[in-house]
């Protein structure tokens, strides 16, 4: 299942409506060309003061299986189950301080924008990408010796779409279900807090 377009209230670009977070992956490797493309898309994301605080750590199973397994081990068991065949994991990290040593309040926001650029480019290439918060950030920090001023925010699994029927029944149903979001009036306000757009 590669197409699961969002039932939007008004038309939006296919790149946005068509992007979703699948769990059915194949074990087919991701080409270096495609890895470069998704990272290049992330590189050109906007950031406050053009600080570009994000840093992505790429774990390509076909290039370094040992490091991949170390990153994979930090995923929570639920995420390990459906990510078993995935060929690439990408850790989203960000520098939390500015070049002046002050707290960068925009660091996580900017890294999120870069991550979104990455997954949109993945979708444009016909790849599957799923962003996850379900991992042990402290263990990841220890295993990969992150500096004190770097936060690890998320993990992204990246690969080719797989066979939905190989998922367990609960995930299979979730994979096939219609995508949903809160109504626009609950997330966008007009001129004041809680005044629906």
Backbone as a chain_set.jsonl record, in Angstrom:
{"seq": "XXXXXXXXXXXXXXXXXXXXXXXXXXXXXXXXXXXXXXXXXXXXXXXXXXXXXXXXXXXXXXXXXXXXXXXXXXXXXXXXXXXXXXXXXXXXXXXXXXXXXXXXXXXXXXXXXXXXXXXXXXXXXXXXXXXXXXXXXXXXXXXXXXXXXXXXXXXXXXXXXXXXXXXXXXXXXXXXXXXXXXXXXXXXXXXXXXXXX", "coords": {"N": [[0.853, -1.18, 0.0], [0.938, 1.942, -1.128], [-0.269, 4.354, -1.553], [-2.084, 6.667, 0.207], [-3.838, 8.951, 0.43], [-4.642, 12.006, 2.1], [-7.897, 12.856, 3.318], [-8.59, 15.766, 2.717], [-10.102, 18.907, 3.753], [-10.139, 21.017, 2.003], [-8.553, 21.316, -1.221], [-5.102, 20.428, -1.164], [-1.577, 20.501, -1.917], [-0.356, 17.558, -3.54], [1.999, 16.492, -2.546], [1.882, 17.061, 0.132], [-0.693, 16.145, 0.933], [-0.449, 13.487, 0.205], [1.638, 12.434, 1.712], [2.336, 10.14, 4.235], [2.561, 8.053, 7.191], [3.721, 5.127, 6.998], [3.856, 1.632, 8.109], [4.544, -0.71, 6.992], [7.231, -2.105, 5.62], [9.67, -2.967, 3.102], [12.687, -4.919, 2.825], [14.417, -3.948, 0.997], [17.329, -2.213, 0.038], [17.983, 1.339, 0.422], [18.952, 3.556, -2.056], [22.141, 5.242, -2.347], [21.946, 7.599, -3.718], [19.268, 8.352, -3.304], [19.322, 8.629, -0.518], [21.098, 10.785, -0.301], [19.512, 12.715, -1.565], [17.247, 13.044, 0.18], [18.506, 14.022, 2.443], [19.67, 16.313, 1.445], [17.395, 17.804, 0.879], [16.541, 18.256, 3.491], [18.655, 19.809, 4.374], [18.196, 22.268, 3.203], [16.139, 23.432, 4.586], [14.256, 26.025, 6.317], [15.539, 28.17, 8.956], [15.764, 29.787, 12.159], [17.565, 32.778, 12.154], [19.14, 31.597, 10.265], [20.553, 29.528, 11.439], [20.653, 26.762, 11.277], [20.486, 24.396, 13.083], [20.08, 21.647, 13.145], [21.148, 18.228, 13.062], [21.662, 15.248, 11.384], [21.863, 11.825, 11.959], [22.731, 9.129, 10.14], [21.793, 5.814, 9.756], [22.53, 3.26, 7.946], [21.669, 0.16, 7.109], [22.887, -1.466, 5.16], [25.355, -0.307, 4.84], [26.644, -0.064, 7.325], [26.162, -2.301, 9.455], [26.529, -2.85, 12.161], [26.415, -0.347, 13.551], [23.842, 0.325, 12.758], [22.323, -1.661, 14.08], [22.836, -0.931, 16.725], [21.532, 1.554, 16.894], [18.944, 0.716, 16.25], [18.386, -0.869, 18.458], [17.72, 0.988, 20.376], [15.116, 1.693, 19.871], [11.73, 1.519, 21.031], [10.168, -1.593, 22.019], [7.685, -2.035, 20.589], [8.037, -0.419, 18.281], [10.31, -1.628, 17.256], [9.291, -4.065, 16.374], [7.655, -3.614, 13.987], [9.512, -2.287, 12.465], [11.411, -4.123, 11.774], [12.261, -5.012, 9.108], [13.271, -2.651, 8.029], [15.556, -0.647, 6.108], [16.977, 1.707, 6.707], [17.642, 3.947, 9.335], [17.201, 7.172, 10.693], [18.476, 9.473, 12.854], [17.176, 12.346, 14.337], [18.653, 15.158, 15.38], [19.559, 18.062, 17.35], [21.418, 21.062, 17.805], [21.353, 22.737, 20.852], [22.173, 25.19, 21.671], [23.07, 28.541, 20.69], [25.572, 29.962, 18.446], [26.711, 31.748, 20.128], [26.573, 30.617, 22.56], [24.188, 30.781, 23.878], [20.847, 29.771, 24.869], [19.077, 28.259, 22.302], [16.021, 28.962, 21.425], [14.578, 28.213, 19.206], [15.558, 25.848, 18.261], [14.504, 23.135, 18.304], [12.149, 23.522, 16.859], [13.19, 24.345, 14.382], [14.681, 22.066, 13.666], [12.571, 20.292, 13.397], [11.326, 21.355, 11.137], [13.29, 20.816, 9.237], [13.274, 18.02, 9.341], [10.698, 17.542, 8.374], [11.002, 18.461, 5.751], [12.742, 16.491, 4.884], [11.122, 14.126, 5.014], [9.114, 14.791, 3.22], [10.547, 14.951, 0.83], [11.323, 12.293, 0.682], [8.806, 11.12, 0.249], [8.254, 12.253, -2.26], [10.078, 10.859, -3.764], [9.009, 8.376, -3.792], [9.45, 6.831, -1.595], [9.002, 5.338, 1.665], [8.522, 6.866, 4.795], [8.741, 7.188, 8.285], [8.208, 9.0, 11.114], [9.327, 8.891, 14.472], [8.755, 9.002, 17.985], [9.111, 7.084, 19.788], [11.533, 5.863, 21.297], [14.547, 5.218, 23.157], [15.903, 7.902, 24.31], [17.932, 8.597, 26.126], [19.526, 6.301, 26.187], [20.322, 6.259, 23.516], [21.808, 8.628, 23.406], [23.939, 7.932, 25.09], [25.081, 5.628, 23.815], [25.92, 6.706, 21.367], [27.487, 8.819, 22.08], [26.675, 11.625, 22.31], [27.216, 15.16, 22.269], [26.877, 17.425, 25.1], [25.324, 19.651, 24.479], [23.576, 18.841, 22.525], [20.467, 17.659, 21.523], [18.579, 14.69, 21.071], [15.885, 14.226, 19.067], [14.029, 12.735, 17.546], [13.406, 9.66, 15.717], [13.666, 8.527, 12.414], [12.334, 6.153, 10.319], [13.243, 4.806, 7.197], [12.579, 3.702, 3.964], [11.602, 1.326, 1.41], [8.218, 0.763, 0.408], [6.42, -1.925, 1.897], [4.804, -5.165, 2.164], [1.616, -4.953, 3.271], [0.072, -7.002, 4.281], [1.781, -8.566, 5.753], [2.031, -7.454, 8.199], [1.104, -7.486, 11.722], [-2.315, -8.271, 12.726], [-3.592, -6.019, 14.044], [-1.972, -3.793, 13.401], [-2.158, -4.0, 10.666], [-4.838, -3.333, 10.179], [-4.752, -0.683, 11.066], [-3.027, 0.37, 9.207], [-4.542, 0.283, 6.906], [-6.678, 1.91, 7.465], [-8.686, 4.944, 7.24], [-7.097, 8.074, 7.076], [-6.945, 10.524, 9.679], [-7.503, 13.778, 11.168], [-7.672, 16.418, 13.642], [-10.479, 18.685, 13.446], [-10.209, 21.692, 11.453], [-10.948, 24.048, 12.825], [-10.273, 23.454, 15.425], [-7.557, 23.563, 15.573], [-6.639, 25.824, 14.376], [-6.872, 29.207, 15.021], [-8.773, 32.268, 14.967], [-7.741, 35.416, 15.316], [-7.869, 35.334, 18.153], [-7.319, 33.343, 21.141], [-8.684, 30.138, 21.018], [-10.789, 30.949, 19.392], [-12.361, 29.807, 16.793], [-11.0, 29.332, 13.54]], "CA": [[0.0, 0.0, 0.0], [1.805, 3.109, -1.239], [-1.068, 5.569, -1.686], [-3.071, 6.836, 1.268], [-3.994, 10.403, 0.417], [-5.471, 12.573, 3.172], [-9.189, 13.411, 2.896], [-8.525, 17.158, 3.169], [-11.335, 19.704, 3.64], [-9.938, 21.762, 0.756], [-7.394, 20.721, -1.891], [-3.73, 20.843, -0.875], [-0.63, 19.863, -2.834], [-0.245, 16.11, -3.367], [3.166, 16.174, -1.729], [1.439, 17.15, 1.526], [-1.836, 15.244, 1.135], [-0.054, 12.1, -0.022], [2.63, 11.962, 2.68], [1.776, 9.496, 5.416], [3.558, 7.331, 7.991], [3.44, 3.684, 6.911], [4.614, 0.712, 8.96], [4.901, -1.897, 6.203], [8.464, -1.862, 4.863], [10.437, -4.072, 2.535], [14.094, -4.847, 3.248], [15.215, -3.447, -0.131], [18.15, -1.059, 0.442], [17.754, 2.663, -0.147], [20.16, 3.933, -2.797], [22.882, 6.395, -1.826], [21.395, 8.765, -4.41], [18.052, 8.749, -2.6], [19.725, 9.132, 0.8], [21.632, 12.143, -0.504], [18.402, 13.615, -1.911], [16.427, 13.392, 1.351], [19.328, 14.841, 3.334], [19.821, 17.622, 0.797], [16.135, 18.515, 1.115], [16.576, 18.703, 4.894], [19.686, 20.847, 4.491], [17.681, 23.543, 2.718], [15.001, 23.886, 5.394], [14.465, 27.332, 6.952], [15.846, 28.168, 10.388], [15.915, 31.101, 12.773], [18.897, 33.347, 11.938], [19.861, 30.657, 9.399], [21.491, 28.82, 12.312], [20.727, 25.37, 10.83], [20.972, 23.65, 14.244], [19.827, 20.215, 13.013], [22.172, 17.27, 12.608], [21.048, 13.949, 11.14], [22.783, 10.68, 11.996], [22.141, 8.137, 9.243], [22.164, 4.422, 10.021], [22.19, 2.489, 6.75], [21.96, -1.238, 7.423], [23.78, -2.052, 4.154], [26.671, 0.33, 4.907], [27.245, -0.292, 8.649], [25.14, -3.057, 10.174], [26.765, -2.762, 13.6], [25.846, 0.918, 14.018], [22.393, 0.244, 12.563], [21.759, -2.476, 15.156], [22.908, -0.155, 17.96], [20.444, 2.537, 16.848], [17.697, -0.048, 16.263], [18.185, -1.359, 19.827], [17.157, 2.059, 21.21], [13.681, 1.811, 19.612], [10.885, 0.763, 21.951], [9.833, -2.885, 21.404], [6.613, -1.907, 19.601], [8.606, 0.102, 17.035], [11.23, -2.634, 16.721], [8.524, -5.111, 15.691], [7.289, -3.298, 12.604], [10.689, -1.782, 11.75], [12.382, -5.207, 11.589], [12.906, -5.065, 7.794], [13.64, -1.332, 7.504], [16.983, -0.577, 5.789], [17.634, 2.938, 7.153], [17.134, 4.768, 10.434], [17.846, 8.482, 10.741], [18.235, 10.188, 14.115], [17.055, 13.796, 14.207], [19.235, 15.815, 16.556], [19.712, 19.51, 17.172], [22.216, 21.83, 18.763], [20.417, 23.501, 21.679], [22.757, 26.503, 21.951], [23.498, 29.341, 19.546], [27.036, 30.06, 18.37], [27.135, 32.613, 21.236], [26.431, 29.85, 23.783], [22.884, 31.041, 24.495], [19.822, 28.779, 24.53], [18.389, 28.499, 21.033], [14.609, 28.604, 21.62], [14.023, 27.719, 17.947], [16.31, 24.682, 17.796], [13.645, 21.986, 18.022], [11.254, 23.945, 15.787], [13.957, 24.326, 13.136], [14.987, 20.672, 13.334], [11.323, 19.715, 12.918], [11.134, 21.808, 9.756], [14.232, 20.061, 8.406], [12.778, 16.644, 9.28], [9.548, 17.533, 7.466], [11.55, 18.543, 4.395], [13.293, 15.169, 4.587], [10.085, 13.131, 4.735], [8.428, 15.181, 1.989], [11.398, 14.521, -0.282], [11.19, 10.834, 0.621], [7.528, 10.84, -0.411], [8.391, 12.625, -3.667], [10.89, 9.81, -4.4], [8.295, 7.103, -3.708], [9.925, 6.092, -0.423], [8.217, 5.402, 2.889], [9.241, 7.439, 5.935], [7.885, 7.232, 9.473], [8.884, 9.676, 12.21], [8.99, 8.214, 15.733], [9.239, 9.461, 19.28], [9.229, 5.893, 20.619], [12.893, 5.328, 21.415], [15.185, 5.585, 24.417], [16.818, 8.996, 23.983], [19.105, 8.542, 27.013], [20.385, 5.212, 25.701], [20.906, 6.702, 22.249], [22.832, 9.621, 23.75], [25.097, 7.228, 25.646], [25.703, 4.751, 22.812], [26.55, 7.462, 20.284], [28.311, 9.871, 22.677], [26.26, 12.954, 21.873], [27.667, 16.262, 23.125], [25.882, 17.883, 26.072], [24.444, 20.665, 23.898], [22.817, 18.256, 21.42], [19.308, 16.846, 21.893], [18.045, 13.786, 20.05], [14.459, 14.546, 19.086], [13.184, 11.743, 16.885], [14.017, 8.714, 14.787], [12.888, 8.352, 11.186], [12.637, 4.958, 9.532], [13.184, 5.149, 5.776], [12.763, 2.531, 3.104], [10.609, 1.09, 0.369], [6.964, 0.218, 0.923], [6.369, -3.376, 1.978], [3.524, -5.859, 2.073], [0.763, -4.682, 4.437], [-0.467, -8.268, 4.802], [2.767, -9.178, 6.651], [1.914, -6.834, 9.522], [0.148, -8.167, 12.598], [-3.67, -7.824, 12.388], [-3.924, -4.688, 14.552], [-1.272, -2.812, 12.578], [-2.693, -4.116, 9.303], [-6.054, -2.521, 10.158], [-4.352, 0.714, 11.196], [-2.403, 0.751, 7.934], [-5.588, 0.403, 5.883], [-7.746, 2.818, 7.891], [-8.69, 6.303, 6.707], [-6.324, 9.025, 7.879], [-7.778, 11.529, 10.339], [-6.903, 14.883, 11.904], [-8.656, 17.274, 14.29], [-11.04, 19.687, 12.536], [-9.397, 22.897, 11.332], [-11.309, 25.006, 13.867], [-9.656, 23.079, 16.7], [-6.096, 23.757, 15.542], [-6.354, 27.16, 13.846], [-7.737, 30.189, 15.659], [-8.888, 33.554, 14.284], [-7.587, 36.656, 16.093], [-7.854, 35.151, 19.606], [-7.21, 31.956, 21.592], [-9.896, 29.322, 20.986], [-11.799, 31.477, 18.47], [-12.097, 28.954, 15.636], [-10.78, 29.95, 12.227]], "C": [[0.894, 1.238, 0.0], [1.032, 4.415, -1.288], [-2.137, 5.617, -0.6], [-3.303, 8.331, 1.455], [-4.963, 10.867, 1.51], [-6.784, 13.098, 2.61], [-9.309, 14.86, 3.373], [-9.839, 17.891, 2.931], [-11.316, 20.564, 2.388], [-8.705, 21.168, 0.087], [-6.071, 21.307, -1.397], [-2.814, 20.071, -1.817], [-0.48, 18.38, -2.51], [0.927, 15.73, -2.478], [2.805, 16.185, -0.246], [0.307, 16.158, 1.8], [-1.428, 13.782, 1.035], [0.948, 11.548, 0.968], [1.933, 11.331, 3.866], [2.87, 8.661, 6.077], [3.261, 5.835, 8.002], [4.278, 2.875, 7.893], [5.028, -0.546, 8.205], [6.079, -1.555, 5.296], [8.958, -3.14, 4.205], [11.877, -3.912, 3.025], [14.999, -4.344, 2.122], [16.023, -2.23, 0.306], [17.7, 0.233, -0.228], [19.053, 3.08, -0.826], [20.841, 5.135, -2.15], [22.348, 7.681, -2.453], [20.145, 9.265, -3.697], [18.363, 9.255, -1.186], [20.267, 10.55, 0.692], [20.499, 13.123, -0.766], [17.582, 14.004, -0.69], [17.214, 14.273, 2.321], [19.553, 16.235, 2.755], [18.555, 18.449, 0.979], [16.097, 19.059, 2.539], [17.548, 19.865, 5.066], [19.156, 22.224, 4.119], [16.426, 24.012, 3.454], [15.296, 25.269, 5.98], [14.837, 27.173, 8.423], [16.032, 29.594, 10.874], [17.366, 31.567, 12.657], [19.765, 32.467, 11.027], [20.898, 29.854, 10.186], [21.669, 27.353, 11.927], [21.211, 24.442, 11.957], [20.836, 22.132, 14.118], [21.089, 19.462, 12.601], [21.472, 15.926, 12.494], [22.122, 12.875, 11.187], [22.099, 9.548, 11.234], [22.698, 6.761, 9.571], [21.637, 3.572, 8.875], [22.633, 1.05, 7.001], [22.988, -1.839, 6.449], [25.19, -1.464, 4.192], [27.393, 0.052, 6.227], [26.201, -0.977, 9.528], [25.296, -2.955, 11.687], [26.133, -1.49, 14.17], [24.333, 0.908, 13.864], [21.75, -0.522, 13.717], [21.792, -1.733, 16.492], [21.783, 0.883, 18.014], [19.093, 1.827, 16.963], [17.368, -0.506, 17.692], [17.595, -0.287, 20.743], [15.669, 2.283, 20.945], [12.907, 1.033, 20.677], [10.466, -0.533, 21.254], [8.733, -2.819, 20.35], [7.159, -1.436, 18.256], [9.621, -0.862, 16.43], [10.477, -3.679, 15.904], [8.263, -4.759, 14.238], [8.447, -2.721, 11.794], [11.72, -2.876, 11.454], [13.022, -5.223, 10.201], [13.512, -3.744, 7.313], [15.153, -1.235, 7.243], [17.714, 0.64, 6.356], [16.886, 3.536, 8.345], [17.9, 6.082, 10.418], [17.475, 9.139, 12.067], [18.214, 11.683, 13.832], [17.577, 14.411, 15.494], [19.347, 17.31, 16.282], [20.644, 20.08, 18.229], [21.264, 22.738, 19.533], [20.917, 24.912, 21.998], [23.106, 27.224, 20.654], [25.022, 29.362, 19.5], [27.601, 31.022, 19.412], [27.021, 31.895, 22.572], [25.129, 30.094, 24.522], [21.901, 29.961, 24.062], [19.128, 29.187, 23.234], [16.945, 28.021, 21.177], [13.989, 27.986, 20.368], [14.631, 26.4, 17.489], [15.418, 23.505, 17.42], [12.674, 22.297, 16.885], [11.967, 23.84, 14.439], [14.302, 22.904, 12.708], [13.741, 19.952, 12.83], [11.035, 20.103, 11.475], [12.056, 21.032, 8.809], [13.775, 18.61, 8.252], [11.585, 16.547, 8.335], [10.011, 17.635, 6.022], [12.088, 17.189, 3.961], [12.188, 14.18, 4.215], [9.258, 13.503, 3.508], [9.232, 14.774, 0.762], [11.349, 13.001, -0.431], [9.908, 10.453, -0.108], [7.612, 11.14, -1.91], [9.18, 11.564, -4.445], [10.198, 8.448, -4.383], [8.757, 6.224, -2.566], [8.946, 6.262, 0.735], [9.098, 5.976, 4.0], [8.279, 7.571, 7.101], [8.692, 7.852, 10.609], [8.394, 9.107, 13.541], [9.569, 8.947, 16.939], [9.494, 8.284, 20.212], [10.605, 5.261, 20.561], [13.481, 5.845, 22.716], [16.262, 6.636, 24.129], [18.076, 8.958, 24.854], [20.072, 7.453, 26.561], [21.064, 5.612, 24.403], [22.042, 7.677, 22.515], [24.109, 8.937, 24.249], [25.833, 6.425, 24.587], [26.477, 5.555, 21.775], [27.274, 8.716, 20.764], [27.95, 11.269, 22.178], [26.805, 14.022, 22.814], [26.534, 16.765, 24.009], [24.896, 18.873, 25.469], [23.65, 20.152, 22.694], [21.693, 17.401, 21.982], [18.966, 15.911, 20.744], [16.527, 13.854, 20.167], [13.571, 13.432, 18.558], [14.044, 10.77, 16.098], [13.084, 8.613, 13.586], [13.309, 7.033, 10.558], [12.371, 5.301, 8.078], [13.421, 3.897, 4.954], [11.722, 2.481, 2.008], [9.367, 0.475, 1.003], [7.003, -1.308, 0.871], [4.95, -3.895, 1.89], [2.736, -5.665, 3.367], [0.285, -5.982, 5.081], [0.511, -8.971, 5.741], [2.758, -8.551, 8.045], [0.968, -7.649, 10.398], [-1.239, -7.551, 12.375], [-4.023, -6.411, 12.853], [-3.265, -3.608, 13.692], [-1.78, -2.836, 11.144], [-3.95, -3.255, 9.171], [-5.718, -1.035, 10.216], [-3.776, 1.229, 9.873], [-3.454, 1.019, 6.861], [-6.661, 1.435, 6.227], [-7.589, 4.201, 7.262], [-7.904, 7.213, 7.645], [-7.249, 10.087, 8.461], [-6.921, 12.616, 10.977], [-8.025, 15.612, 12.63], [-9.238, 18.233, 13.256], [-10.207, 20.965, 12.563], [-9.677, 23.898, 12.446], [-10.734, 24.692, 15.235], [-8.156, 23.33, 16.735], [-5.692, 25.118, 14.995], [-7.378, 28.134, 14.424], [-7.686, 31.513, 14.895], [-8.825, 34.688, 15.304], [-7.532, 36.502, 17.606], [-7.774, 33.665, 19.936], [-8.591, 31.296, 21.607], [-11.032, 29.896, 20.145], [-11.531, 30.789, 17.117], [-11.947, 29.752, 14.354], [-11.954, 29.64, 11.323]], "O": [[1.533, 1.547, 1.006], [1.614, 5.48, -1.084], [-2.982, 4.727, -0.499], [-3.0, 8.895, 2.507], [-5.962, 10.209, 1.8], [-6.798, 13.718, 1.547], [-10.042, 15.147, 4.32], [-10.598, 17.545, 2.025], [-12.359, 20.812, 1.782], [-7.879, 20.565, 0.772], [-5.936, 22.52, -1.234], [-3.235, 19.097, -2.44], [-0.479, 17.992, -1.342], [0.854, 14.75, -1.737], [3.355, 15.412, 0.538], [0.348, 15.419, 2.784], [-2.005, 12.93, 1.711], [1.107, 10.332, 1.072], [1.026, 11.932, 4.443], [3.986, 8.581, 5.563], [2.616, 5.337, 8.924], [5.272, 3.359, 8.435], [5.785, -1.361, 8.73], [5.936, -0.809, 4.328], [8.702, -4.245, 4.683], [12.232, -2.872, 3.579], [16.22, -4.316, 2.279], [15.461, -1.301, 0.887], [17.111, 0.215, -1.309], [20.129, 2.97, -0.238], [20.192, 5.945, -1.487], [22.303, 8.725, -1.801], [19.98, 10.47, -3.507], [17.736, 10.203, -0.714], [19.93, 11.414, 1.502], [20.515, 14.241, -0.251], [17.247, 15.178, -0.53], [16.647, 15.169, 2.947], [19.617, 17.219, 3.493], [18.628, 19.657, 1.208], [15.67, 20.192, 2.765], [17.28, 20.797, 5.825], [19.611, 23.233, 4.656], [15.728, 24.906, 2.975], [16.46, 25.643, 6.122], [14.498, 26.174, 9.057], [16.405, 30.487, 10.113], [18.288, 30.836, 13.02], [20.99, 32.59, 11.028], [21.974, 29.539, 9.679], [22.709, 26.759, 12.212], [22.233, 23.774, 11.805], [21.425, 21.4, 14.913], [21.959, 19.981, 11.901], [20.764, 15.512, 13.412], [23.162, 12.995, 10.539], [21.034, 9.072, 11.625], [23.911, 6.567, 9.654], [20.46, 3.212, 8.836], [23.827, 0.764, 7.094], [23.851, -2.619, 6.852], [26.12, -2.051, 3.639], [28.62, -0.056, 6.249], [25.454, -0.319, 10.252], [24.304, -2.971, 12.415], [25.401, -1.548, 15.158], [23.615, 1.416, 14.726], [20.743, -0.08, 14.271], [20.88, -1.883, 17.305], [21.154, 1.068, 19.056], [18.206, 2.282, 17.685], [16.202, -0.524, 18.084], [17.026, -0.617, 21.784], [15.014, 2.991, 21.71], [13.379, 0.007, 21.166], [10.412, -0.575, 20.025], [8.835, -3.48, 19.316], [6.797, -1.977, 17.212], [9.773, -0.907, 15.209], [10.961, -4.129, 14.866], [8.615, -5.529, 13.344], [8.375, -2.669, 10.567], [12.795, -2.579, 10.933], [14.232, -5.431, 10.107], [14.198, -3.722, 6.291], [15.948, -1.689, 8.066], [18.939, 0.618, 6.478], [15.657, 3.616, 8.351], [19.104, 6.105, 10.16], [16.296, 9.335, 12.362], [19.108, 12.219, 13.178], [17.008, 14.208, 16.567], [19.244, 17.761, 15.142], [20.659, 19.643, 19.38], [20.453, 23.437, 18.927], [20.17, 25.731, 22.532], [23.402, 26.588, 19.642], [25.685, 28.845, 20.399], [28.817, 31.115, 19.575], [27.332, 32.476, 23.612], [24.974, 29.666, 25.666], [22.085, 29.315, 23.031], [18.655, 30.315, 23.094], [16.669, 26.827, 21.067], [12.971, 27.3, 20.464], [14.259, 25.885, 16.435], [15.56, 22.94, 16.335], [12.405, 21.44, 16.044], [11.414, 23.31, 13.476], [14.224, 22.573, 11.525], [13.829, 19.103, 11.942], [10.561, 19.286, 10.686], [11.648, 20.641, 7.716], [13.875, 18.035, 7.168], [11.469, 15.583, 7.579], [9.462, 16.959, 5.152], [11.915, 16.783, 2.811], [12.303, 13.472, 3.214], [8.749, 12.617, 2.822], [8.67, 14.309, -0.23], [11.336, 12.485, -1.549], [9.913, 9.578, -0.974], [7.104, 10.375, -2.73], [8.973, 11.392, -5.647], [10.741, 7.473, -4.901], [8.496, 5.021, -2.553], [8.165, 7.212, 0.771], [10.269, 5.616, 4.127], [7.141, 8.011, 6.933], [9.719, 7.314, 11.021], [7.2, 8.868, 13.72], [10.699, 9.436, 16.918], [10.034, 8.462, 21.304], [10.822, 4.263, 19.874], [12.969, 6.798, 23.304], [17.385, 6.301, 23.753], [19.169, 9.254, 24.371], [21.287, 7.654, 26.552], [22.248, 5.337, 24.208], [23.114, 7.567, 21.92], [25.217, 9.319, 23.873], [27.054, 6.518, 24.466], [27.557, 5.148, 21.348], [27.634, 9.577, 19.96], [28.806, 12.004, 21.688], [26.853, 13.813, 24.026], [25.361, 16.554, 23.699], [23.745, 18.932, 25.9], [23.109, 20.949, 21.927], [21.927, 16.525, 22.815], [19.054, 16.295, 19.577], [15.958, 13.577, 21.223], [12.475, 13.213, 19.074], [15.226, 11.007, 15.846], [11.862, 8.614, 13.734], [14.491, 6.812, 10.293], [11.405, 5.994, 7.757], [14.347, 3.13, 5.217], [11.049, 3.47, 1.719], [9.451, -0.239, 2.002], [7.54, -1.902, -0.064], [4.016, -3.155, 1.581], [3.135, -6.151, 4.426], [0.114, -6.046, 6.298], [0.111, -9.887, 6.46], [3.402, -9.059, 8.963], [0.138, -8.406, 9.895], [-1.335, -6.426, 11.887], [-4.689, -5.677, 12.123], [-3.908, -2.633, 13.304], [-1.825, -1.799, 10.482], [-4.117, -2.538, 8.185], [-6.319, -0.225, 9.509], [-4.011, 2.372, 9.479], [-3.268, 1.886, 6.007], [-7.467, 1.795, 5.37], [-6.507, 4.577, 6.813], [-8.037, 7.123, 8.866], [-8.215, 10.501, 7.819], [-5.751, 12.392, 11.287], [-9.195, 15.453, 12.284], [-8.562, 18.566, 12.283], [-9.576, 21.283, 13.572], [-8.753, 24.529, 12.959], [-10.706, 25.556, 16.111], [-7.547, 23.313, 17.805], [-4.538, 25.526, 15.131], [-8.586, 27.917, 14.331], [-6.683, 31.835, 14.258], [-9.768, 34.888, 16.07], [-7.177, 37.459, 18.294], [-8.12, 32.823, 19.108], [-9.546, 31.85, 22.153], [-12.143, 29.368, 20.187], [-10.598, 31.147, 16.399], [-12.671, 30.719, 14.114], [-11.972, 30.065, 10.168]]}, "num_chains": 1, "name": "protein.A"}
